[in-house]
């Protein structure tokens, strides 16, 4: 999903218009599904929070590892 959004903004990608169309179609289908089955909204929002939580943990872990590597390099330089 994010790839479509990035393709529509970043000028370096070739398919600028296809990202917007894909994102629009996907959003429209999700909207229709939520109107037809309102209970799915709860599952949709819960899945978004799960994805955001997992991504945040992953990103925090990566930043922690980068910070540790920088600290090790600083210690080696100062020795």
C-alpha positions in Angstrom: 0.0 0.0 0.0 2.8 2.4 0.9 4.5 1.6 -2.4 1.6 3.0 -4.3 1.6 6.2 -2.2 5.4 6.7 -2.6 5.2 6.1 -6.3 2.5 8.8 -6.6 4.7 11.4 -4.8 8.4 10.7 -5.7 9.3 12.0 -9.1 12.0 9.4 -9.6 9.5 6.6 -10.1 8.0 5.9 -13.5 4.4 5.1 -12.7 3.2 8.3 -10.9 -0.5 8.0 -11.9 -0.8 4.2 -11.2 0.0 4.7 -7.5 -2.9 7.1 -7.0 -5.3 4.9 -9.0 -4.2 1.8 -7.0 -4.5 3.6 -3.7 -7.9 5.0 -4.7 -9.3 1.7 -5.8 -8.1 0.0 -2.6 -9.5 2.7 -0.4 -12.8 2.6 -2.3 -13.1 -1.2 -1.8 -12.3 -1.0 1.9 -14.9 1.8 2.3 -17.6 -0.3 0.5 -16.7 -3.3 2.6 -17.0 -1.3 5.8 -20.4 0.1 4.7 -21.6 -3.4 3.9 -20.2 -5.1 7.0 -19.7 -2.5 9.8 -18.2 -5.2 12.1 -15.2 -5.4 9.9 -14.3 -1.8 10.9 -13.3 -3.1 14.3 -11.0 -5.8 12.8 -9.6 -3.3 10.3 -8.7 -0.8 13.0 -7.3 -3.5 15.3 -5.1 -4.8 12.4 -3.8 -1.3 11.8 -2.8 -1.0 15.4 -1.1 -4.3 15.3 0.8 -3.4 12.2 1.8 0.0 13.7 2.9 -1.7 16.9 5.0 -4.3 15.2 6.6 -1.7 12.9 7.4 0.6 15.9 9.1 -2.2 17.8 11.1 -3.2 14.7 12.1 0.4 14.0 13.0 1.0 17.6 15.2 -2.2 17.6 17.0 -1.0 14.4 17.6 2.4 15.8 19.0 0.9 19.0 21.4 -1.3 17.0 22.6 1.7 15.0 23.1 3.7 18.2 25.1 0.8 19.7 27.3 0.6 16.6 27.9 4.4 16.7 28.9 4.2 20.3 31.4 1.3 19.6 32.9 3.3 16.7 33.3 6.4 19.0 35.0 4.3 21.7 37.4 2.9 19.1 38.2 6.3 17.7 38.8 7.8 21.2 41.2 5.0 22.2 
